[in-house]
Amino acid sequence: MKPLQKQSNDRPRFGPRAAAAGLLLGLAVLLVAVGCSPLRLLQPKQRLLTKVVVESEGLTTAQQERLLTLVQQKPNRTIPIPKLAVYQLGHSFYDSTRIERRIKAIKQKYADRLAAAQGDSARSGKLLARRDRRLARKRTALEKGNAIMRLGEPPVIYDYTLSQRTVEQLTTYLRSQGYFRATATFTDSARSKPTIISRTLRGLGLRKPLPYAPLRDSMGGRLHRLVTVTYQVREGQEFTLSQLTRSIPDTGVARVVSGAQGATLLHVGEAYNEDLIGQERQRLETLLKNAGYYDFRAQYITLEADTSFEKNQVRLRLLIASPPGGHRAYRLRRVTVLTDVTQARALRLASGDTAQRASRRAQRLAAADSTSLTGRAPGSGRISTANMPAGVTPAAVSDSLSARRLRRAGRQAIPRDTVRVDSVLFSSRGPLTINPGVLARQVDVRPGQLYSQLRTQRTQRQLSSLDMFRFNTVGYRKVADNAADALPTDSSQALLPGAASPRRSIRYLDAVVTTSPSPRFSETTEFGGTYVAGLAGPFGNLRLKWRNPFGGAEVLELSGRAGLEGQLTQLGDSGNTSAATYTVQYGATAALIVPQFLTPFHLGNFLRNDQPRTRLALSTTYTSSNYYTRSNTEFTFDYLWQTSAYQQYIFTPIDLGLVRTRNISNFYQRRLLDLRRNQGSPLYRSFQPIYEPSFSFTSLYNSNDLNQTRNAHFLRIFAELGGLTRGIYRNEKWFEDTGLSVYNFAKLTVDYRRYYKLSPLTYLAWRLNGGVAHALTESVDPSPLPGQSAQLRYILPYDKYLFAGGSNSVRAWSPRRLGTGSYATRLPNGNRDYYTEQPGEVLLEGSLEYRFPVYSFIKGALFTDFGNVWALQNDASRPGADFRLNSFYKQFAVGSGFGIRMDFTFLILRFDIATKVYDPTETAAPWRLQNALHHVENQTVVNVGLGYPF
């Protein structure tokens, strides 16, 4: 019997064998479905929640999303995997009785071992710890299910009372948004008819009928096991603000609030919104705390709403109550910086321990009795940690004991040196190790100023940015008032300038800045590996940090790197018989960071509150392979400043690069010549000696955190100009003798990313990245082709080209191997070349990624990437490589895949598997997805990296 028979239209049809295979497959699906009903997990009279719908009219998208978050019960998640099905699969292997027996066996086993280990405390402790770990795992399995069940979700049992509570929450939220007449109701329903599969299985007798347990409501209606809950929301007419009034008895507070009225978040004619009201209360509290009101709290602010005057209108009244004695504005009397406080004392100061010293008599008694010190073991010279208060370390107690021994011996501890710079008092044990002038620029609080929460936070942020201290705190102590001076109950006089305000109307604070120094030297060693071309390549990094080397809070960083990396052997290289070989890489970097702008005439002082820094860096990289030996040296001079927690700028007025190639093999020279002559590749320029002078500017905005867990934006703009001064020295003999080439160019890249937090643990992120680079004027090609004269060309330094592909780009292509346009490079034998870099002058790429939890610290992702690079100059040897407005959108390469991320909080290890979906360089058959499940060369790429791709 033939499996295929010809029909009259010459199209194949399935024969009996294929039909039998299809029938067996269908039966297998039905048999699997027999035990897949989630209803089997339910107890009698329980119902499974399968769907939740919220119906509304006239609400914004943000308000509708907020309504969904208020629903108390949500069905089991089905994206990216059906969680209930996974739970049910694990439940089929779950046996609680067996786990309980195992728990009893573990207890008995370790009870016997502990009895045998009596008298050996060390062994007993290890046995107890091991027993507790094993019991904890078994109890977790008993309570939450086995590992497969914990990957899924238990069935959501419908609870009528939670739906009622949801209605209350929805109504409360809508009224907080200005819908005072809003109503919300709900109905629960279910499928009244069994599914086709269910009817078929029961008709064939393959599924047992469910136990008869009729569920009926109070009206006698039938309640079905699968429940859909629909919430109907009628928001009604939205109320708007018709009037805003203020009632502030304290004239000083009223003056501050009136002066910042232009920044208010509440405006007449806008919708009533309690979220905005809460933000306005926070704004007013911050405003007053920055105006000297040290004790002010948001609890003093009340906003009263009255809807009784006009229809659908709200009159809002702002009331700022005064505490007993009235509000007080504080000025700073003294600012003291303690530069070398021990960690224990710094912790006590940070916790608000401002107790006064004991009397001298009590001190003498304490000195005479050394056992009175907390933490000292009576009658011994050792320090016990049993009775130590929290935050006190043995080292701090040891320091105190040493000071007392010095006093008993007739000697004294080293007194504190004090230095006053710019009205700030610096105190330290011995001479100051850091220039006080540098520290004074980081301290933004000064005597005579009104207390300001903003200046306090800025001082802490700027001191932290120095990288000189483990941590720092800024605390305030109230100066005792003179009982003879009766303070007025109004704070307006204290807001006047210091000389104009009456003395008795002012209250003072003493500011104490406490710092705990970091170690002067620190070292970091890293080891890792890469896997390229089937070869494992180990590498190691060594970083040394020297803090304050010249006394001005500088940071000197020295680092070195050495490693091996696999590289595919070029096709046609008879000197290499193996498929891959190693590339050796060495690198070294020296960087000096100075906490100020190094500019003449103090031109950078206008940015003193934006954490200005100057960075000088010198780096070199040496690469050696079977084909070439190349070195790259670069010197940069950067200015860095940060205007907010999210915005940073970098201006690089000097960037000098030097690239030299000391050796190129004969085979590789022929390969570069072939790529240049036949395919127009500029790869050969990366091996020419070149001098790259440039300057650049970078703007970086990032509102996300390290682990990317917020609704956030990211925008990076980079602009660079190079070689503008080459006309001064390019034709000079001393420069020509160096053999170096220099070109002028311009480069611009823009990278925008958006992050959406869909739920507490799921996120959607997308990215658009683009750039353009081009030579500004024509230059003489220093190495024309054999038989050709030197020609004028627009030449761009190879390092300034744009590239696509790799673990942080389009992940279905190897790094820097995507492009150019729809042109595909070929090997000498005519096969497709997937190994040569593809530089371009125009870059457009994007990514979309859905991130979700899998299990514990393991996260998953589904993603799609697209992009390509193009040339700006038309090249007849590379048809389809140039950028054209009428065709570029057809040349986007597309790749999709999934990823596994191991989130260790401090480190994210990423594995992404991506396959090619659309390859514009394969003009005959660009759609490649059908090859994903087949062994096709360069179809799927595995990417390994640290951190998220974007």
Residue pairs with C-beta under 8 A, 6 or more apart in sequence:
1 15
1 16
1 17
2 15
3 14
3 15
3 17
3 18
4 12
4 13
4 14
4 15
4 18
5 12
5 13
5 15
6 12
7 13
14 22
30 197
30 200
30 201
30 206
31 206
33 197
33 201
34 201
34 206
34 207
35 92
36 85
36 88
37 198
37 207
38 48
38 84
38 85
38 88
38 155
39 48
39 210
39 225
39 226
41 87
41 88
41 91
41 154
41 155
42 48
42 155
42 157
42 225
44 211
44 213
45 213
45 215
46 157
46 158
46 225
47 157
47 158
47 190
47 215
47 223
47 224
47 225
47 226
47 227
48 155
48 156
48 157
48 158
48 225
48 226
48 227
49 73
49 74
49 75
49 156
49 157
49 158
49 227
49 229
50 75
50 190
50 226
50 227
50 228
51 75
51 228
51 229
52 68
52 71
52 73
52 74
52 75
52 228
52 229
52 230
52 231
53 228
53 229
53 230
53 231
54 64
54 67
54 68
54 71
54 170
54 230
54 231
54 233
55 230
55 231
55 232
55 233
56 63
56 64
56 67
56 233
56 235
57 233
57 234
57 235
58 235
58 238
59 67
59 233
59 235
63 177
66 173
67 170
67 173
67 231
67 233
70 166
70 169
70 170
70 173
71 166
71 231
72 162
72 163
72 165
72 166
72 169
73 156
73 158
73 159
73 162
73 163
73 166
73 229
74 156
75 156
76 82
76 83
76 84
76 87
76 153
76 155
76 156
77 83
77 153
78 84
79 852
80 850
80 852
80 860
80 862
83 151
83 152
83 153
84 152
84 153
84 155
85 152
86 148
86 149
86 151
86 152
86 153
87 145
87 148
87 149
87 151
87 152
87 153
87 154
87 155
88 152
89 148
89 152
90 145
90 146
90 147
90 148
90 149
90 150
90 151
90 152
91 145
91 149
93 146
93 148
94 145
94 146
94 149
96 142
99 138
99 141
99 142
100 142
102 138
103 135
103 138
103 139
103 142
106 131
106 134
106 135
106 138
107 131
107 135
110 127
110 128
110 130
110 131
113 127
114 124
114 127
114 128
117 123
117 124
117 127
118 124
141 147
144 150
145 154
147 855
150 855
151 854
151 855
158 188
158 227
158 229
160 188
163 186
163 188
163 229
163 231
164 186
166 186
166 231
167 184
167 185
167 186
167 231
170 184
170 231
170 233
171 182
171 183
171 184
174 182
174 184
174 233
174 235
175 182
176 273
176 274
176 275
177 238
177 271
177 272
177 273
177 274
177 275
178 238
178 239
178 240
178 271
178 272
178 273
178 314
179 235
179 236
179 237
179 238
179 239
180 236
180 239
180 307
181 236
181 237
182 233
182 234
182 235
182 236
183 233
183 234
183 236
184 231
184 232
184 233
184 234
185 231
185 232
186 229
186 230
186 231
186 232
187 229
187 230
187 232
188 227
188 228
188 229
188 230
189 224
189 227
189 228
189 230
190 223
190 224
190 225
190 226
190 227
190 228
191 224
191 226
192 222
192 224
194 202
198 207
201 207
202 209
214 222
215 222
215 223
215 224
215 225
216 222
216 223
217 223
237 312
238 271
238 272
238 312
239 271
239 272
239 307
239 312
239 313
239 314
240 269
240 270
240 271
240 272
240 312
240 313
240 314
241 266
241 267
241 268
241 269
241 270
241 271
241 272
241 313
241 314
241 315
241 316
242 268
242 309
242 310
242 313
242 314
242 315
243 268
243 315
243 316
244 266
244 267
244 268
244 316
244 318
245 315
245 316
245 317
245 318
246 254
246 257
246 317
246 318
246 319
246 320
247 317
247 318
247 319
247 320
248 254
248 257
248 318
248 319
248 320
249 320
249 321
249 322
250 320
250 322
250 326
250 327
250 490
250 491
250 492
251 490
251 491
251 492
252 327
252 329
252 490
252 491
252 492
252 493
252 494
252 495
253 288
253 293
253 320
253 327
253 491
254 320
255 492
255 495
256 287
256 288
256 291
256 293
256 495
257 284
257 287
257 288
257 320
260 287
263 283
264 280
264 283
265 276
265 279
265 280
265 283
266 276
266 277
266 280
266 316
272 305
272 314
272 316
277 303
277 316
280 303
281 298
281 301
281 303
282 298
284 298
284 301
284 320
285 296
285 297
285 298
285 301
286 453
286 454
288 296
289 296
289 451
289 452
289 453
290 452
290 453
290 454
290 455
291 329
291 450
291 452
291 495
292 329
292 330
292 331
292 450
292 451
292 452
292 494
292 495
293 327
293 328
293 329
293 330
293 451
293 491
294 328
294 330
294 451
294 476
294 509
295 323
295 327
295 328
296 327
300 320
300 321
300 322
300 323
300 327
301 318
301 319
301 320
302 318
302 319
302 320
302 321
303 316
303 317
303 318
303 319
304 316
304 317
304 319
305 314
305 315
305 316
306 314
306 315
306 316
306 317
307 313
307 314
307 315
309 315
322 489
325 487
325 489
326 488
326 489
326 490
326 491
327 491
328 487
328 491
328 494
328 507
329 450
329 451
329 491
329 494
329 495
329 506
329 507
330 450
330 451
330 476
330 478
330 494
330 507
330 508
330 509
331 448
331 449
331 450
331 451
331 494
331 498
331 506
331 507
331 508
331 509
332 445
332 446
332 447
332 448
332 449
332 450
332 451
332 508
332 509
332 510
332 511
333 447
333 479
333 508
333 509
333 510
334 425
334 447
334 510
334 511
335 423
335 424
335 425
335 443
335 445
335 446
335 447
335 510
335 511
335 513
336 424
336 425
336 426
336 427
336 510
336 511
336 512
336 513
337 424
337 425
337 426
337 427
337 439
337 443
337 513
337 515
338 427
338 428
338 512
338 513
338 514
338 515
339 426
339 427
339 428
339 432
339 433
339 434
339 439
339 515
339 517
340 428
340 429
340 433
340 515
340 516
340 517
341 349
341 514
341 515
341 516
342 395
342 396
342 399
342 516
343 393
343 395
343 396
343 470
343 516
344 391
344 392
344 393
344 395
344 396
345 396
345 514
346 471
346 473
346 514
346 515
346 516
347 391
348 391
348 392
349 473
349 475
349 512
349 514
350 471
350 473
350 475
350 514
351 391
352 475
354 475
354 477
357 363
358 366
365 372
366 372
366 373
367 404
367 407
367 408
370 376
370 401
370 404
371 378
371 379
373 397
373 400
373 401
373 404
374 387
374 388
374 389
374 392
374 397
375 383
375 384
375 385
375 387
375 388
375 392
375 394
375 397
376 383
376 384
376 397
376 401
377 383
377 384
383 394
383 397
383 398
383 401
385 394
388 394
388 397
402 413
403 413
406 412
406 413
414 429
414 430
415 429
416 427
416 428
416 429
417 427
417 428
417 429
417 430
417 431
417 432
418 425
418 426
418 427
419 425
419 426
419 432
419 436
420 426
421 436
421 437
421 439
421 440
422 437
422 440
422 446
423 446
423 447
423 448
424 436
424 439
424 440
424 443
424 446
426 432
426 436
426 439
426 440
433 517
433 548
433 551
434 468
434 548
434 551
434 552
434 553
435 551
435 552
435 553
438 552
438 553
438 595
438 596
439 463
439 553
441 595
441 596
441 608
442 459
442 462
442 463
442 465
442 466
442 595
443 459
443 462
443 463
443 513
444 455
444 458
444 459
444 462
444 609
445 452
445 455
445 456
445 459
445 474
445 511
445 513
448 498
449 455
450 495
451 476
451 509
456 474
458 609
459 474
459 513
460 472
460 473
460 474
461 611
461 645
462 609
462 611
463 469
463 472
463 513
463 515
464 471
464 472
465 595
465 611
465 613
465 642
466 553
466 595
467 518
467 547
467 555
467 593
468 515
468 517
468 518
468 547
468 548
468 553
469 515
469 516
469 517
469 518
470 516
470 517
470 518
471 515
471 516
472 513
472 514
472 515
472 516
473 513
473 514
474 511
474 512
474 513
474 514
475 511
475 512
475 514
476 509
476 510
476 511
476 512
477 509
477 510
477 512
478 507
478 508
478 509
479 507
479 508
479 509
479 510
481 487
481 507
482 504
485 504
486 504
487 504
487 505
487 507
488 504
488 505
493 501
493 502
493 505
494 501
494 505
494 506
494 507
495 501
518 547
519 547
520 546
520 547
520 548
521 544
521 545
521 546
521 547
522 544
522 545
522 547
523 542
523 543
523 544
523 545
524 541
524 542
524 543
524 545
525 540
525 541
525 542
525 543
526 540
526 541
526 542
526 543
527 538
527 539
527 540
527 541
528 538
528 539
528 540
529 536
529 537
529 538
529 539
530 536
530 537
530 539
530 563
530 565
530 566
530 944
531 537
531 566
531 944
532 565
532 566
532 567
533 566
533 567
533 568
533 579
533 580
534 566
534 579
534 580
535 564
535 565
535 566
535 580
535 581
535 582
536 566
537 563
537 564
537 565
537 566
537 582
538 563
538 564
539 561
539 562
539 563
539 564
539 565
539 585
540 561
540 562
540 563
541 559
541 560
541 561
542 559
542 560
542 561
543 557
543 558
543 559
544 557
544 558
544 559
545 555
545 556
545 557
546 555
546 556
546 557
546 558
547 554
547 555
548 554
548 555
549 556
552 594
552 595
553 595
554 592
554 593
554 594
554 595
555 592
555 593
556 590
556 591
556 592
556 593
557 589
557 590
557 591
557 592
557 593
558 588
558 589
558 590
559 588
559 589
560 586
560 587
560 588
560 589
561 585
561 586
561 587
561 588
562 585
562 586
562 587
563 584
563 585
564 582
564 583
564 584
564 585
565 582
565 583
565 585
566 580
566 581
566 582
566 583
567 580
567 581
567 582
567 583
567 625
568 579
568 580
568 835
569 576
569 578
569 579
569 580
569 581
569 626
570 576
570 627
570 667
570 668
570 671
570 835
571 827
571 828
571 829
571 831
572 667
572 671
572 827
572 828
572 829
573 626
573 667
574 667
575 626
575 665
575 667
576 626
581 625
581 626
582 625
583 623
583 624
583 625
584 623
584 624
584 625
585 621
585 622
585 623
585 624
586 621
586 622
587 619
587 620
587 621
587 622
588 619
588 620
589 617
589 618
589 619
589 620
590 617
590 618
590 619
591 615
591 616
591 617
591 618
592 615
592 616
592 617
593 613
593 614
593 615
594 613
594 614
594 615
594 616
595 612
595 613
596 604
596 612
596 613
596 614
597 603
597 604
597 605
597 607
597 612
597 613
597 614
597 639
598 614
604 612
604 639
607 641
610 641
610 642
610 643
611 640
611 641
611 642
612 639
612 640
612 641
613 639
613 640
613 641
614 637
614 638
614 639
614 640
615 636
615 637
615 638
615 640
616 635
616 636
616 637
616 638
617 634
617 635
617 636
617 638
618 633
618 634
618 635
619 633
619 634
620 631
620 632
620 633
620 634
621 631
621 632
621 633
622 629
622 630
622 631
623 629
623 630
623 631
623 632
624 630
626 665
627 664
627 665
627 667
627 668
628 661
628 663
628 664
628 665
628 668
628 687
629 661
629 662
629 663
630 659
630 660
630 661
630 662
630 686
630 687
631 659
631 660
631 661
631 662
632 657
632 658
632 659
632 799
633 657
633 658
634 655
634 656
634 657
634 658
635 654
635 655
635 656
636 652
636 654
636 655
636 656
637 652
637 653
637 654
637 655
638 650
638 651
638 652
639 650
639 651
639 652
639 653
640 648
640 649
640 650
641 648
641 649
642 648
642 649
643 649
646 701
646 702
646 703
647 699
647 700
647 701
648 699
648 700
648 701
649 697
649 698
649 699
649 700
650 696
650 697
650 698
650 700
651 696
651 697
651 698
652 694
652 695
652 696
652 697
652 698
653 695
654 695
655 692
655 693
655 694
655 695
655 696
655 720
655 722
656 691
656 692
656 693
657 690
657 691
657 692
657 693
657 694
657 799
658 690
658 691
658 692
658 740
659 686
659 688
659 689
659 690
659 692
659 799
660 689
661 687
661 688
661 689
664 672
664 687
672 683
672 684
672 687
673 684
673 785
674 828
675 681
675 683
675 684
675 825
675 836
676 682
676 683
676 684
676 785
677 785
678 877
679 825
679 826
679 877
679 878
680 875
680 877
680 878
680 881
681 825
681 836
681 839
682 796
682 798
682 801
682 839
683 798
683 836
683 837
683 839
684 783
685 795
685 797
685 798
686 798
686 799
688 741
688 782
688 783
689 738
689 739
689 740
689 741
690 740
690 741
690 742
690 743
690 797
690 798
691 738
691 740
691 741
691 742
692 722
692 723
692 742
692 797
692 799
692 800
693 722
693 723
693 725
693 726
693 742
694 720
694 721
694 722
694 723
694 745
695 720
695 721
695 722
696 718
696 719
696 720
696 721
697 718
697 719
697 720
698 716
698 717
698 718
698 719
699 715
699 716
699 717
700 715
700 716
701 713
701 714
701 715
701 716
702 712
702 713
702 714
702 715
703 710
703 712
703 713
703 714
704 710
704 712
704 713
704 714
704 755
705 712
707 903
707 905
707 908
708 755
708 763
708 765
708 948
709 757
709 763
710 755
710 757
711 755
711 756
711 757
712 754
712 755
713 752
713 753
713 754
713 755
714 751
714 752
714 753
714 754
714 755
714 950
715 750
715 751
715 752
715 753
716 749
716 750
716 751
717 748
717 749
717 750
717 751
718 747
718 748
718 749
718 750
719 746
719 747
719 748
720 745
720 746
720 747
720 748
720 800
721 744
721 745
721 746
721 747
722 743
722 744
722 745
722 746
722 747
722 797
722 800
723 742
723 743
723 744
723 745
723 776
724 744
726 742
726 743
726 744
729 735
730 742
735 742
741 779
741 782
743 775
743 779
743 795
743 796
743 797
744 775
744 776
744 777
744 779
745 773
745 774
745 775
745 776
745 796
745 797
745 800
746 773
746 774
746 776
747 771
747 772
747 773
747 800
748 771
748 772
748 773
749 769
749 770
749 771
749 802
749 843
750 769
750 770
750 771
751 767
751 768
751 769
752 767
752 768
752 769
753 765
753 766
753 767
753 768
753 950
754 765
754 766
754 767
755 763
755 764
755 765
756 763
756 764
756 765
757 763
758 764
761 852
761 853
762 850
762 851
762 852
762 853
763 850
763 851
763 852
764 848
764 849
764 850
764 851
765 847
765 848
765 849
765 851
765 948
765 950
766 846
766 847
766 848
766 849
767 846
767 847
767 950
768 845
768 846
769 809
769 843
769 844
769 845
769 846
769 867
770 842
770 843
770 844
770 845
771 802
771 842
771 843
772 802
772 841
772 842
772 843
772 872
773 796
773 800
773 801
773 802
773 841
774 794
774 796
774 841
774 872
775 794
775 795
775 796
777 794
778 792
778 793
778 794
778 795
779 792
779 793
779 794
779 795
780 790
780 791
780 792
780 793
781 790
781 791
781 792
781 793
781 795
782 790
784 790
784 791
794 873
796 841
798 839
801 839
801 840
801 841
802 839
802 840
802 841
802 842
802 843
802 869
803 809
803 815
803 816
803 818
803 819
803 837
803 838
803 839
803 840
803 843
803 869
804 810
804 813
804 816
804 818
804 819
804 838
804 840
804 843
804 845
804 867
804 868
804 869
804 893
805 813
805 814
805 815
805 816
805 817
805 818
805 819
805 838
806 813
806 814
806 815
806 816
806 943
807 815
807 910
807 912
807 943
807 944
807 945
807 949
808 945
808 949
808 950
809 815
809 818
809 845
809 865
809 867
810 818
810 845
810 847
810 865
810 866
810 867
810 893
810 895
810 914
811 863
811 865
811 895
811 897
811 912
811 914
811 941
811 943
811 949
812 865
812 893
812 894
812 895
812 896
812 897
812 914
812 915
812 916
812 917
812 940
812 941
813 893
813 895
813 916
813 941
814 834
814 938
814 941
816 837
816 838
816 839
817 834
817 835
817 836
817 837
817 838
818 838
818 867
818 868
818 869
818 893
819 838
819 839
819 840
819 868
819 869
819 870
819 881
819 921
820 838
820 839
820 840
820 868
820 869
820 870
820 871
820 878
820 881
821 868
821 869
821 870
821 871
821 878
821 880
821 881
821 882
821 883
821 888
821 891
821 920
822 880
822 881
822 890
822 891
822 920
822 921
822 923
823 878
823 879
823 880
823 881
823 921
824 832
824 833
824 921
824 922
825 832
825 833
825 836
825 838
826 832
826 833
827 833
832 921
832 938
834 937
834 938
838 869
839 869
840 868
840 869
840 870
840 871
841 869
841 870
841 871
841 872
841 873
841 883
842 869
842 870
842 871
842 872
842 883
843 867
843 869
844 867
844 868
844 888
844 892
845 865
845 866
845 867
845 868
846 865
846 866
846 867
847 863
847 864
847 865
847 866
847 949
847 950
848 863
848 864
848 865
849 861
849 862
849 863
849 864
849 949
849 950
850 861
850 862
850 863
851 859
851 860
851 861
851 901
852 859
852 860
852 861
853 859
853 860
854 860
854 900
857 902
857 903
857 904
858 900
858 901
858 902
858 903
859 900
859 901
859 902
859 903
860 898
860 899
860 900
860 901
861 898
861 899
861 900
861 901
861 912
862 896
862 897
862 898
862 899
863 896
863 897
863 898
863 899
863 912
863 914
863 949
864 894
864 895
864 896
864 917
865 894
865 895
865 896
865 914
866 892
866 893
866 894
866 895
867 892
867 893
868 888
868 891
868 892
868 893
868 920
870 881
870 882
870 883
870 888
870 891
871 878
871 881
871 882
871 883
872 882
872 883
873 882
874 882
875 881
875 882
880 891
880 923
890 920
891 920
892 918
892 920
893 916
893 918
893 919
893 920
893 921
894 916
894 917
894 918
895 914
895 915
895 916
895 917
896 914
896 915
896 917
897 912
897 913
897 914
897 915
897 940
898 912
898 913
899 910
899 911
899 912
899 913
900 910
900 911
901 908
901 909
901 910
901 911
901 948
902 908
902 909
902 910
907 946
908 946
908 947
908 948
909 944
909 946
910 943
910 944
910 945
910 946
910 947
910 948
910 949
911 942
911 943
911 944
912 942
912 943
912 945
912 949
913 940
913 941
913 942
913 943
914 940
914 941
914 943
915 928
915 929
915 931
915 932
915 939
915 940
915 941
916 928
916 929
916 931
916 938
916 939
916 940
917 927
917 928
917 929
918 926
918 927
918 928
918 929
919 926
919 928
920 926
922 928
928 936
928 939
931 939
932 939
932 940
